[in-house]
Amino acid sequence: MPQLGETVLEGTILKWLKKEGDRVEEDEPLFEISTDKVDTEVPSPAAGIVTKILVPEGETVSVGTDLAEVNGGDGAETPSPDAGAGRATKSGDGSAPAAPAAPSRSAEPKTDAEGQVLSPIVRRLVKEHGVDLSQVTPTGAGGRVTKKDVEKYLAERGPVSGPAPGAKGREEVVPVSHIRKQIAEHMHRSLQVSARAWNMVEVDMENVVRVREQAKASFREREGFGLTYMPFLSRAVCAALLEFPHVNAELRGEELVLRKYVNLGVAVSYDEGLIVPVVKDADAMSLVELGRSIHDLATRARAKQLKPDEVHGGTFTITNPGPFGSEMSVPIINQPESAILAFDAVVKRPVVVEDAIAAHHTVFLSMSWDHRVIDGAMASQFLSKVREHLQTWDFAEDLGS
């Protein structure tokens, strides 16, 4: 079991991508593993034949546990690197391997009806979604279709009408995914342990909208991605959290941990559900640096390339349902944090400006908070401070850093 991050002590084997008797190449995905909220494929540290699988699917093991034996193919022992997927050894008794036995079912080439060689996870995706492989552009070695190729095709194809292949009637029964189970457990536990309360403020976003409109073209040309509202909000939130440390705190038994830094969690929606990568030391970043970090984490989260440490250690979370059309939300606190902020849709609404009615871009910022740590007055003061920053700061100057 490889050490996939400083905070990772154990992992669950979700699926073996090779069976005993299969050949695996060095750095070819060998198995899928789950650590906390991250599912990832782990490559083989050596090329050879998988002679023995030591840990079955579904079992949770600690870091350093031997997971499999891979024979180098010439009888010589193939060493496993420190962060390898498991043990690579000679054949069972240390002698040279015996002559190959008659091919077994597990050692047969994994092909589709057209003779294409497919990995187990690709075969599963093809079967589950009824994929026509002739429509998929392969990018793997030797023209192989990879998992990412199929996922890209499915994303571009979108949902298909009618029941899924193999489904009958008007209902389809599908298993709950590993990630969905973890989300359910985490959210349910949060409601059980915290005394959740909620409040909201409306923010006039005209200042931010004006700066963003002026800067977004040059920003995209310089940075290679779009300038969203999230970096603006993140800057305002980080500054307010340093001013109101109880909102950034953690209750540990009978002690309250007040932090002088901000590790900002940013909720990201992807095909498996929801994940919260963490921008470490976000309070020390400029608006541009926040934009880069948030974009990088969100991109890798959707590509399932996050490291386990990148979803740990958050002190405060922002969830962003606005792009999906939500105008008001009541989020669940991301334990063991004490509060979570929802950033909903920026919409033009009538506002009063110097006794006159004007159409301005506004947004509702709503926060769920743990009443064991935070009181209503402090929650309101914190949200008011965030609003003040968004409405009055000179973000144009910050964008030039």
KEKE-3310 file (N, C-alpha, C; in steps of 0.2 Angstrom, whole numbers, plus 5000, padded with zeros to 4 digits):
npx = (5004:5004:5011:5002:5000:5004:4995:4988:4984:4979:4970:4957:4955:4947:4946:4954:4963:4970:4971:4977:4989:4988:4997:5007:5012:5026:5021:5008:4991:4987:4978:4963:4961:4954:4955:4950:4941:4945:4946:4957:4968:4982:4998:5008:5023:5032:5036:5029:5022:5007:5008:5002:4988:4986:4978:4961:4947:4938:4944:4951:4967:4982:4995:5010:5007:5008:5002:5002:5010:5022:5030:5045:5046:5058:5062:5070:5071:5061:5063:5053:5049:5050:5037:5029:5016:5016:5022:5036:5041:5051:5045:5034:5043:5055:5063:5067:5054:5041:5037:5026:5009:4994:4984:4973:4957:4958:4970:4968:4968:4961:4948:4937:4922:4927:4940:4948:4960:4956:4956:4950:4942:4939:4932:4921:4915:4911:4902:4892:4887:4884:4893:4898:4913:4918:4916:4924:4939:4955:4968:4978:4993:4999:4987:4977:4961:4958:4953:4950:4948:4935:4928:4929:4922:4909:4906:4905:4895:4884:4868:4858:4843:4828:4828:4843:4855:4850:4842:4825:4808:4802:4810:4827:4839:4853:4870:4875:4888:4905:4910:4898:4893:4902:4900:4887:4888:4897:4890:4878:4883:4888:4876:4872:4882:4884:4877:4868:4865:4859:4862:4860:4866:4863:4873:4879:4886:4891:4903:4913:4909:4911:4925:4929:4924:4931:4944:4944:4947:4961:4966:4962:4970:4983:4984:4977:4965:4948:4942:4934:4921:4925:4939:4938:4928:4935:4946:4940:4934:4944:4951:4941:4940:4952:4950:4939:4941:4934:4925:4933:4937:4940:4931:4938:4934:4934:4941:4945:4951:4959:4963:4977:4978:4972:4965:4958:4943:4936:4922:4919:4910:4908:4908:4906:4900:4902:4917:4929:4942:4957:4963:4978:4985:4978:4975:4987:4988:4987:4974:4975:4984:4975:4965:4973:4976:4963:4958:4967:4965:4952:4951:4959:4952:4941:4946:4950:4962:4967:4978:4978:4981:4977:4963:4962:4963:4956:4950:4939:4925:4919:4905:4898:4885:4880:4883:4874:4862:4856:4849:4848:4854:4856:4868:4877:4888:4905:4912:4928:4925:4919:4910:4901:4901:4889:4889:4879:4870:4874:4864:4855:4846:4833:4839:4842:4849:4856:4843:4837:4830:4839:4846:4856:4869:4868:4871:4866:4874:4875:4876:4880:4882:4890:4882:4888:4900:4900:4890:4875:4877:4890:4891:4883:4891:4903:4898:4894:4906:4912:4904:4906:4920:4919:4911:4918:4932:4947:4949:4955:4968:4973:4972:4983:4994)
npy = (4994:5010:5026:5038:5051:5063:5063:5052:5036:5024:5014:5009:4995:4996:4991:4978:4980:4971:4954:4938:4931:4939:4951:4965:4981:4992:5006:5006:5007:4997:4995:5001:5013:5019:5033:5041:5054:5053:5044:5034:5029:5017:5015:5001:4997:4990:4980:4964:4948:4947:4937:4934:4940:4948:4955:4957:4964:4978:4977:4986:4993:4996:5009:5003:4989:4973:4971:4964:4952:4953:4946:4947:4941:4936:4928:4934:4944:4958:4974:4983:5000:5013:5019:5010:4999:4987:4971:4965:4950:4935:4919:4909:4900:4905:4900:4899:4903:4891:4882:4890:4887:4880:4892:4901:4907:4919:4924:4926:4937:4953:4958:4967:4964:4967:4964:4973:4977:4979:4988:4982:4992:5000:4991:4989:5002:5004:4994:4997:5010:5007:5010:5014:5009:5012:5026:5032:5041:5035:5037:5030:5020:5011:5013:5010:5011:5021:5024:5038:5041:5036:5042:5055:5054:5051:5062:5072:5066:5066:5064:5050:5046:5037:5021:5015:5004:4987:4990:4988:4992:5006:5010:5010:5001:5005:5003:5011:5022:5022:5034:5042:5035:5039:5053:5053:5048:5057:5069:5066:5064:5076:5083:5077:5080:5094:5110:5117:5133:5147:5160:5175:5187:5200:5205:5219:5217:5225:5232:5222:5215:5225:5227:5214:5213:5222:5216:5203:5198:5201:5194:5181:5179:5180:5171:5159:5154:5157:5171:5170:5173:5168:5170:5183:5183:5174:5181:5191:5183:5177:5187:5192:5181:5181:5191:5187:5175:5164:5160:5153:5142:5127:5115:5105:5093:5099:5110:5125:5128:5141:5148:5156:5157:5153:5139:5136:5128:5123:5119:5107:5101:5086:5071:5061:5066:5076:5085:5092:5101:5108:5124:5128:5139:5150:5163:5170:5173:5182:5189:5185:5174:5166:5163:5155:5144:5139:5136:5126:5116:5113:5109:5097:5090:5086:5078:5068:5068:5072:5073:5064:5072:5084:5086:5087:5095:5107:5123:5132:5132:5136:5134:5133:5135:5143:5144:5134:5139:5141:5152:5154:5146:5133:5126:5111:5110:5107:5095:5094:5108:5124:5132:5136:5143:5148:5152:5160:5162:5176:5189:5201:5213:5224:5238:5250:5265:5279:5284:5281:5270:5257:5245:5233:5221:5208:5197:5183:5179:5165:5158:5143:5139:5133:5133:5130:5135:5148:5163:5171:5185:5186:5179:5187:5198:5194:5190:5203:5210:5203:5206:5220:5221:5216:5225:5237:5236:5239:5230:5230:5235:5224:5214:5217:5212)
npz = (5000:4995:5000:4999:5003:5015:5026:5024:5030:5028:5015:5004:4994:4979:4966:4957:4943:4935:4934:4942:4933:4923:4912:4917:4913:4917:4926:4921:4925:4940:4950:4958:4970:4986:4996:5009:5003:4990:4975:4966:4952:4954:4948:4942:4949:4942:4928:4922:4926:4935:4948:4960:4970:4985:4993:4994:4984:4991:5003:5017:5020:5029:5026:5018:5018:5010:4994:4981:4971:4958:4945:4937:4924:4919:4928:4937:4952:4954:4960:4971:4971:4985:4985:4979:4972:4978:4982:4972:4966:4965:4957:4967:4976:4975:4965:4948:4937:4932:4917:4906:4910:4902:4894:4905:4910:4916:4911:4898:4883:4885:4877:4865:4855:4843:4844:4850:4863:4879:4895:4911:4918:4907:4899:4908:4909:4895:4894:4904:4899:4886:4875:4859:4852:4840:4839:4848:4851:4852:4863:4870:4872:4858:4851:4860:4868:4882:4899:4901:4888:4885:4895:4891:4879:4884:4891:4881:4873:4881:4890:4885:4877:4883:4892:4900:4893:4894:4905:4911:4909:4918:4928:4934:4942:4951:4958:4973:4972:4978:4982:4983:4994:5004:5004:5009:5022:5028:5027:5034:5047:5050:5052:5064:5074:5075:5080:5070:5063:5053:5042:5031:5019:5007:4994:4985:4969:4960:4960:4959:4947:4937:4938:4934:4921:4915:4916:4911:4898:4896:4907:4904:4892:4897:4908:4903:4907:4912:4921:4935:4948:4959:4964:4969:4979:4987:4992:4999:5009:5015:5021:5030:5038:5046:5054:5061:5069:5076:5067:5059:5066:5075:5085:5097:5107:5123:5120:5110:5094:5088:5073:5064:5051:5034:5027:5013:5008:4993:4986:4973:4959:4951:4940:4949:4960:4973:4978:4989:4987:4994:4996:5002:5015:5010:5014:5012:4999:4983:4973:4960:4962:4970:4960:4951:4959:4963:4950:4946:4956:4954:4941:4941:4950:4944:4934:4941:4948:4960:4974:4989:5001:4997:4999:5013:5029:5028:5034:5032:5022:5005:4995:4979:4971:4962:4948:4943:4944:4956:4968:4982:4996:5008:5015:5021:5035:5033:5041:5051:5052:5057:5050:5034:5018:5006:4989:4979:4963:4954:4950:4941:4950:4957:4966:4980:4977:4984:4987:4975:4963:4956:4944:4948:4949:4960:4974:4984:4999:5009:5025:5034:5051:5066:5080:5092:5092:5086:5088:5084:5082:5079:5067:5059:5059:5053:5040:5035:5035:5025:5014:5014:5010:4997:4991:4992:4990:4980:4968:4956:4957:4964:4954:4946:4952)
capx = (5000:5009:5010:4999:5000:5006:4989:4985:4986:4976:4966:4953:4956:4941:4945:4960:4963:4973:4970:4982:4991:4989:5004:5006:5018:5028:5017:5002:4987:4986:4972:4959:4961:4950:4958:4945:4936:4948:4947:4963:4971:4989:5002:5012:5030:5037:5033:5029:5016:5004:5007:4997:4985:4987:4972:4955:4944:4934:4947:4955:4973:4987:5001:5015:5004:5010:4996:5002:5017:5023:5036:5048:5046:5064:5064:5074:5067:5060:5062:5048:5051:5047:5030:5026:5010:5016:5028:5037:5046:5052:5040:5033:5048:5061:5066:5065:5047:5040:5035:5019:5003:4989:4980:4967:4952:4960:4975:4966:4968:4954:4946:4930:4920:4931:4947:4952:4962:4953:4957:4944:4938:4936:4926:4915:4912:4908:4896:4887:4885:4882:4897:4901:4920:4921:4915:4929:4946:4960:4975:4983:4999:4997:4980:4972:4956:4959:4947:4949:4945:4928:4924:4928:4916:4903:4904:4903:4889:4878:4863:4854:4836:4826:4832:4850:4856:4849:4836:4818:4803:4803:4815:4834:4842:4861:4873:4877:4895:4909:4910:4892:4892:4906:4897:4881:4890:4900:4884:4874:4887:4888:4870:4872:4886:4884:4871:4868:4861:4860:4859:4861:4866:4863:4879:4879:4892:4893:4910:4916:4907:4914:4932:4930:4922:4937:4950:4943:4950:4968:4967:4962:4976:4989:4983:4975:4959:4944:4942:4927:4920:4927:4945:4936:4925:4940:4950:4936:4932:4950:4953:4936:4941:4957:4947:4934:4944:4930:4922:4938:4940:4938:4930:4940:4932:4932:4945:4943:4957:4958:4968:4979:4979:4966:4965:4951:4940:4932:4918:4919:4905:4911:4903:4905:4896:4905:4923:4931:4950:4959:4969:4982:4987:4974:4975:4993:4988:4984:4968:4978:4986:4969:4962:4977:4975:4956:4957:4971:4962:4945:4953:4962:4947:4936:4950:4951:4970:4969:4981:4974:4982:4973:4956:4962:4966:4953:4948:4933:4923:4915:4902:4897:4880:4877:4883:4869:4856:4853:4849:4848:4856:4857:4873:4879:4894:4910:4916:4926:4925:4913:4905:4902:4898:4886:4890:4874:4870:4875:4858:4853:4840:4832:4842:4841:4856:4855:4836:4834:4830:4844:4847:4863:4871:4868:4871:4865:4879:4872:4881:4878:4887:4889:4881:4892:4906:4898:4884:4872:4880:4897:4890:4881:4896:4907:4895:4894:4913:4914:4900:4910:4926:4917:4908:4922:4939:4950:4951:4959:4975:4975:4973:4989:4999)
capy = (5000:5016:5032:5043:5058:5064:5062:5045:5030:5018:5014:5003:4992:4997:4986:4976:4981:4966:4947:4934:4928:4945:4954:4972:4985:4997:5013:5004:5006:4991:4994:5007:5013:5025:5036:5047:5056:5053:5038:5035:5023:5017:5012:4996:4999:4985:4976:4957:4944:4947:4930:4933:4946:4947:4959:4957:4971:4980:4977:4992:4991:5002:5010:4998:4982:4970:4970:4959:4950:4954:4942:4951:4938:4932:4924:4939:4948:4965:4977:4988:5007:5014:5021:5006:4997:4981:4967:4962:4945:4929:4915:4907:4897:4909:4897:4901:4901:4885:4884:4893:4883:4882:4898:4901:4912:4925:4926:4927:4944:4956:4961:4967:4960:4969:4962:4978:4976:4984:4986:4980:4997:5002:4986:4990:5008:5002:4989:5001:5015:5006:5014:5011:5010:5015:5033:5034:5042:5032:5040:5026:5017:5007:5015:5008:5015:5022:5026:5045:5042:5034:5047:5061:5053:5051:5069:5075:5063:5068:5058:5047:5046:5031:5017:5013:4997:4982:4992:4986:4996:5013:5011:5007:5000:5005:5003:5017:5023:5022:5042:5044:5033:5043:5059:5052:5047:5063:5074:5064:5064:5083:5086:5074:5083:5101:5114:5121:5138:5149:5167:5177:5194:5202:5209:5222:5215:5230:5234:5216:5214:5230:5225:5208:5214:5226:5212:5196:5197:5201:5189:5174:5179:5180:5165:5153:5152:5162:5175:5169:5177:5164:5173:5189:5181:5170:5186:5194:5179:5175:5193:5192:5175:5183:5196:5184:5168:5159:5157:5149:5138:5120:5113:5098:5091:5105:5115:5128:5129:5147:5148:5163:5156:5150:5133:5137:5122:5125:5113:5106:5096:5082:5066:5056:5069:5083:5085:5099:5102:5114:5129:5129:5146:5155:5170:5173:5173:5188:5187:5181:5167:5162:5161:5150:5138:5136:5133:5120:5111:5111:5105:5090:5086:5083:5073:5063:5068:5075:5069:5063:5077:5090:5086:5087:5101:5114:5127:5135:5130:5139:5130:5138:5132:5149:5143:5130:5143:5142:5159:5154:5139:5131:5121:5108:5111:5102:5094:5097:5115:5127:5136:5135:5149:5147:5158:5158:5166:5184:5191:5208:5215:5231:5240:5257:5269:5286:5285:5280:5263:5255:5238:5231:5214:5206:5190:5181:5175:5162:5154:5138:5139:5129:5137:5128:5139:5154:5165:5175:5192:5186:5176:5192:5203:5191:5191:5210:5211:5200:5211:5227:5220:5215:5231:5243:5235:5241:5224:5231:5235:5217:5210:5219:5209)
capz = (5000:4994:5004:4994:5005:5022:5031:5022:5034:5025:5009:5002:4987:4976:4960:4953:4935:4933:4938:4943:4927:4918:4912:4918:4911:4922:4926:4919:4931:4942:4954:4960:4978:4989:5002:5011:4997:4983:4972:4961:4950:4956:4943:4944:4950:4938:4922:4923:4927:4942:4950:4966:4973:4992:4996:4989:4983:4996:5010:5019:5023:5031:5022:5019:5017:5003:4990:4976:4969:4951:4943:4931:4918:4917:4934:4942:4956:4952:4966:4971:4974:4991:4985:4974:4973:4982:4982:4966:4968:4960:4958:4974:4981:4974:4960:4941:4935:4928:4910:4906:4909:4897:4896:4909:4908:4919:4907:4891:4882:4887:4870:4864:4850:4837:4845:4853:4869:4884:4902:4915:4919:4901:4898:4912:4906:4889:4895:4908:4895:4879:4871:4852:4852:4834:4840:4853:4849:4857:4865:4873:4868:4853:4849:4865:4871:4889:4903:4900:4881:4886:4899:4887:4874:4887:4892:4874:4870:4885:4892:4880:4879:4885:4897:4899:4890:4899:4909:4909:4912:4919:4933:4933:4949:4950:4965:4976:4971:4984:4983:4986:5001:5009:5005:5013:5029:5030:5028:5040:5053:5051:5055:5070:5079:5075:5081:5064:5062:5046:5040:5024:5017:5000:4992:4978:4966:4954:4960:4956:4940:4933:4937:4931:4914:4912:4916:4910:4892:4897:4911:4900:4888:4901:4912:4900:4909:4913:4928:4938:4954:4965:4967:4972:4985:4992:4995:5004:5014:5019:5026:5036:5043:5050:5058:5065:5070:5078:5061:5055:5071:5076:5092:5098:5114:5127:5117:5103:5090:5084:5068:5061:5044:5031:5022:5010:5004:4988:4984:4966:4957:4946:4938:4954:4965:4976:4982:4992:4987:4999:4995:5008:5016:5005:5016:5010:4991:4980:4969:4954:4965:4972:4954:4948:4963:4962:4944:4946:4960:4951:4935:4943:4954:4939:4930:4947:4948:4966:4979:4996:5005:4994:5002:5020:5032:5027:5040:5030:5015:5001:4990:4974:4967:4958:4941:4941:4944:4963:4971:4989:4998:5015:5015:5027:5037:5031:5047:5058:5052:5060:5046:5027:5015:5000:4985:4974:4957:4953:4946:4941:4954:4959:4973:4981:4977:4985:4987:4968:4961:4950:4942:4950:4950:4967:4976:4991:5003:5015:5029:5039:5056:5071:5086:5098:5092:5084:5089:5078:5081:5076:5060:5055:5058:5048:5033:5034:5033:5018:5010:5014:5006:4990:4988:4992:4989:4974:4965:4950:4959:4966:4948:4943:4956)
cpx = (5004:5007:5008:4999:5002:5001:4986:4988:4984:4972:4962:4954:4949:4940:4952:4959:4966:4972:4976:4983:4991:4996:5002:5013:5020:5024:5010:4997:4986:4980:4969:4959:4957:4954:4954:4940:4939:4949:4952:4965:4979:4992:5006:5019:5035:5033:5034:5022:5013:5003:5003:4995:4984:4981:4966:4951:4939:4938:4951:4961:4977:4992:5007:5013:5006:5003:4996:5009:5017:5030:5038:5048:5052:5066:5068:5069:5067:5059:5056:5050:5047:5039:5027:5019:5010:5022:5030:5042:5047:5046:5040:5038:5055:5065:5064:5058:5046:5037:5028:5014:4999:4985:4974:4963:4954:4966:4974:4966:4961:4952:4939:4928:4924:4938:4951:4954:4960:4955:4950:4939:4935:4931:4920:4911:4908:4902:4890:4884:4883:4886:4899:4908:4922:4920:4920:4936:4951:4966:4980:4988:4996:4990:4975:4967:4957:4952:4945:4946:4937:4925:4924:4922:4910:4901:4902:4896:4883:4874:4860:4847:4834:4830:4839:4850:4855:4844:4830:4813:4805:4808:4822:4837:4850:4864:4875:4885:4899:4909:4904:4890:4896:4903:4891:4883:4893:4894:4880:4877:4887:4882:4869:4876:4886:4877:4870:4863:4863:4858:4862:4862:4866:4869:4878:4886:4894:4900:4914:4915:4910:4922:4933:4929:4928:4943:4950:4947:4958:4970:4967:4968:4982:4989:4981:4969:4955:4944:4935:4927:4923:4934:4943:4933:4930:4944:4947:4935:4939:4952:4948:4938:4947:4955:4942:4936:4940:4926:4927:4941:4937:4937:4933:4939:4930:4937:4943:4950:4956:4964:4970:4981:4972:4968:4958:4949:4935:4928:4918:4914:4908:4906:4902:4901:4900:4911:4925:4939:4951:4964:4972:4985:4984:4975:4982:4994:4985:4978:4970:4980:4980:4966:4966:4976:4969:4955:4961:4968:4956:4946:4955:4957:4942:4939:4952:4959:4972:4973:4977:4975:4979:4966:4956:4965:4962:4950:4941:4931:4918:4912:4898:4891:4877:4877:4877:4862:4853:4854:4849:4849:4857:4862:4874:4886:4899:4914:4923:4926:4919:4908:4906:4898:4895:4886:4885:4875:4870:4869:4857:4846:4839:4835:4841:4848:4854:4847:4833:4834:4835:4844:4854:4863:4872:4869:4869:4871:4876:4877:4878:4884:4885:4888:4884:4898:4905:4891:4881:4875:4886:4896:4888:4887:4901:4904:4895:4901:4915:4910:4904:4916:4924:4914:4913:4930:4941:4953:4956:4966:4977:4976:4980:4995:5002)
cpy = (5006:5022:5037:5050:5058:5062:5055:5040:5024:5019:5008:5001:4992:4991:4985:4977:4976:4960:4943:4931:4933:4948:4962:4976:4990:5004:5012:5004:4999:4990:5001:5007:5020:5027:5042:5048:5056:5045:5039:5029:5023:5013:5006:4999:4995:4982:4968:4954:4945:4940:4929:4940:4944:4950:4959:4964:4972:4980:4983:4990:4997:5003:5005:4991:4980:4969:4965:4958:4950:4951:4946:4948:4934:4928:4928:4943:4955:4969:4982:4995:5008:5016:5016:5003:4990:4978:4964:4957:4940:4925:4912:4904:4900:4906:4901:4899:4895:4887:4886:4887:4884:4888:4897:4907:4919:4928:4927:4935:4947:4960:4962:4963:4962:4968:4968:4976:4981:4982:4985:4986:5000:4998:4988:4997:5007:4999:4993:5006:5014:5010:5010:5014:5013:5023:5036:5035:5040:5036:5036:5023:5011:5007:5012:5013:5015:5024:5033:5046:5041:5039:5054:5060:5053:5058:5073:5072:5065:5062:5056:5046:5038:5027:5015:5006:4992:4983:4990:4990:5003:5015:5007:5007:5000:5005:5010:5017:5024:5030:5044:5041:5037:5050:5059:5052:5054:5069:5073:5065:5072:5086:5083:5077:5090:5104:5119:5127:5142:5157:5169:5185:5195:5207:5212:5221:5219:5231:5228:5215:5219:5229:5219:5209:5217:5221:5206:5194:5196:5195:5182:5174:5178:5173:5159:5150:5158:5165:5174:5174:5174:5167:5179:5187:5178:5175:5189:5190:5178:5181:5194:5187:5177:5187:5193:5176:5163:5156:5152:5143:5131:5118:5106:5097:5097:5111:5118:5130:5135:5148:5155:5162:5153:5145:5133:5131:5125:5119:5113:5100:5093:5076:5061:5059:5076:5081:5092:5099:5108:5118:5131:5136:5151:5162:5174:5175:5180:5185:5183:5174:5163:5159:5155:5143:5135:5133:5126:5114:5108:5107:5098:5086:5083:5078:5068:5062:5071:5070:5069:5069:5084:5091:5086:5094:5108:5117:5130:5133:5135:5134:5135:5135:5137:5147:5138:5133:5144:5150:5159:5147:5139:5125:5117:5109:5105:5101:5092:5105:5118:5131:5134:5140:5147:5153:5156:5162:5173:5186:5198:5209:5222:5233:5248:5260:5276:5288:5284:5272:5262:5247:5237:5223:5213:5199:5189:5177:5172:5158:5149:5138:5135:5133:5135:5132:5146:5156:5170:5182:5191:5183:5182:5197:5201:5192:5198:5212:5209:5205:5218:5226:5219:5221:5237:5242:5237:5234:5224:5232:5228:5213:5211:5215:5202)
cpz = (5000:4999:4999:4996:5013:5027:5029:5026:5031:5019:5008:4995:4984:4970:4958:4946:4932:4937:4938:4936:4921:4918:4913:4916:4917:4921:4923:4925:4933:4946:4956:4967:4980:4995:5004:5005:4990:4981:4966:4958:4952:4951:4946:4944:4945:4933:4924:4923:4934:4944:4956:4969:4980:4996:4992:4989:4989:5003:5011:5023:5025:5026:5023:5018:5010:5000:4985:4974:4961:4949:4937:4925:4916:4923:4939:4946:4954:4958:4965:4974:4981:4991:4980:4976:4977:4981:4975:4967:4963:4961:4965:4978:4979:4968:4953:4940:4931:4921:4910:4906:4904:4899:4900:4907:4910:4915:4900:4890:4883:4881:4870:4858:4843:4838:4848:4861:4874:4891:4905:4916:4913:4899:4902:4910:4900:4890:4898:4903:4888:4874:4864:4852:4846:4834:4845:4850:4854:4857:4868:4869:4864:4850:4853:4867:4879:4892:4902:4893:4882:4890:4895:4882:4878:4889:4886:4872:4874:4886:4886:4882:4880:4890:4895:4896:4896:4904:4907:4912:4913:4925:4932:4940:4948:4957:4967:4975:4978:4986:4986:4993:5006:5010:5010:5020:5032:5031:5034:5046:5055:5055:5062:5076:5080:5077:5076:5064:5055:5046:5034:5024:5010:4999:4985:4975:4960:4954:4957:4949:4936:4932:4933:4923:4911:4911:4913:4903:4893:4902:4908:4895:4891:4905:4909:4902:4911:4920:4930:4944:4960:4968:4971:4979:4990:4995:5000:5010:5019:5024:5031:5041:5048:5055:5063:5065:5072:5072:5057:5060:5071:5083:5092:5106:5118:5125:5111:5100:5086:5079:5066:5054:5041:5026:5019:5006:4999:4985:4976:4964:4951:4945:4944:4960:4967:4980:4984:4992:4991:4996:5001:5009:5011:5007:5014:5002:4989:4976:4964:4957:4967:4965:4951:4953:4963:4956:4943:4950:4957:4945:4936:4947:4949:4934:4935:4947:4955:4970:4986:5000:5003:4996:5009:5022:5031:5034:5039:5023:5011:4996:4985:4969:4962:4950:4938:4942:4951:4965:4978:4991:5006:5016:5021:5029:5036:5037:5046:5058:5056:5056:5038:5023:5008:4995:4979:4967:4958:4948:4947:4945:4955:4966:4974:4982:4978:4984:4980:4967:4955:4950:4943:4950:4957:4968:4983:4994:5009:5018:5034:5044:5062:5078:5092:5098:5090:5086:5083:5077:5077:5068:5056:5054:5053:5041:5031:5032:5026:5013:5009:5009:4998:4987:4988:4990:4981:4971:4959:4951:4961:4960:4945:4946:4953)
residu = (MET:PRO:GLN:LEU:GLY:GLU:THR:VAL:LEU:GLU:GLY:THR:ILE:LEU:LYS:TRP:LEU:LYS:LYS:GLU:GLY:ASP:ARG:VAL:GLU:GLU:ASP:GLU:PRO:LEU:PHE:GLU:ILE:SER:THR:ASP:LYS:VAL:ASP:THR:GLU:VAL:PRO:SER:PRO:ALA:ALA:GLY:ILE:VAL:THR:LYS:ILE:LEU:VAL:PRO:GLU:GLY:GLU:THR:VAL:SER:VAL:GLY:THR:ASP:LEU:ALA:GLU:VAL:ASN:GLY:GLY:ASP:GLY:ALA:GLU:THR:PRO:SER:PRO:ASP:ALA:GLY:ALA:GLY:ARG:ALA:THR:LYS:SER:GLY:ASP:GLY:SER:ALA:PRO:ALA:ALA:PRO:ALA:ALA:PRO:SER:ARG:SER:ALA:GLU:PRO:LYS:THR:ASP:ALA:GLU:GLY:GLN:VAL:LEU:SER:PRO:ILE:VAL:ARG:ARG:LEU:VAL:LYS:GLU:HIS:GLY:VAL:ASP:LEU:SER:GLN:VAL:THR:PRO:THR:GLY:ALA:GLY:GLY:ARG:VAL:THR:LYS:LYS:ASP:VAL:GLU:LYS:TYR:LEU:ALA:GLU:ARG:GLY:PRO:VAL:SER:GLY:PRO:ALA:PRO:GLY:ALA:LYS:GLY:ARG:GLU:GLU:VAL:VAL:PRO:VAL:SER:HIS:ILE:ARG:LYS:GLN:ILE:ALA:GLU:HIS:MET:HIS:ARG:SER:LEU:GLN:VAL:SER:ALA:ARG:ALA:TRP:ASN:MET:VAL:GLU:VAL:ASP:MET:GLU:ASN:VAL:VAL:ARG:VAL:ARG:GLU:GLN:ALA:LYS:ALA:SER:PHE:ARG:GLU:ARG:GLU:GLY:PHE:GLY:LEU:THR:TYR:MET:PRO:PHE:LEU:SER:ARG:ALA:VAL:CYS:ALA:ALA:LEU:LEU:GLU:PHE:PRO:HIS:VAL:ASN:ALA:GLU:LEU:ARG:GLY:GLU:GLU:LEU:VAL:LEU:ARG:LYS:TYR:VAL:ASN:LEU:GLY:VAL:ALA:VAL:SER:TYR:ASP:GLU:GLY:LEU:ILE:VAL:PRO:VAL:VAL:LYS:ASP:ALA:ASP:ALA:MET:SER:LEU:VAL:GLU:LEU:GLY:ARG:SER:ILE:HIS:ASP:LEU:ALA:THR:ARG:ALA:ARG:ALA:LYS:GLN:LEU:LYS:PRO:ASP:GLU:VAL:HIS:GLY:GLY:THR:PHE:THR:ILE:THR:ASN:PRO:GLY:PRO:PHE:GLY:SER:GLU:MET:SER:VAL:PRO:ILE:ILE:ASN:GLN:PRO:GLU:SER:ALA:ILE:LEU:ALA:PHE:ASP:ALA:VAL:VAL:LYS:ARG:PRO:VAL:VAL:VAL:GLU:ASP:ALA:ILE:ALA:ALA:HIS:HIS:THR:VAL:PHE:LEU:SER:MET:SER:TRP:ASP:HIS:ARG:VAL:ILE:ASP:GLY:ALA:MET:ALA:SER:GLN:PHE:LEU:SER:LYS:VAL:ARG:GLU:HIS:LEU:GLN:THR:TRP:ASP:PHE:ALA:GLU:ASP:LEU:GLY:SER)
# end
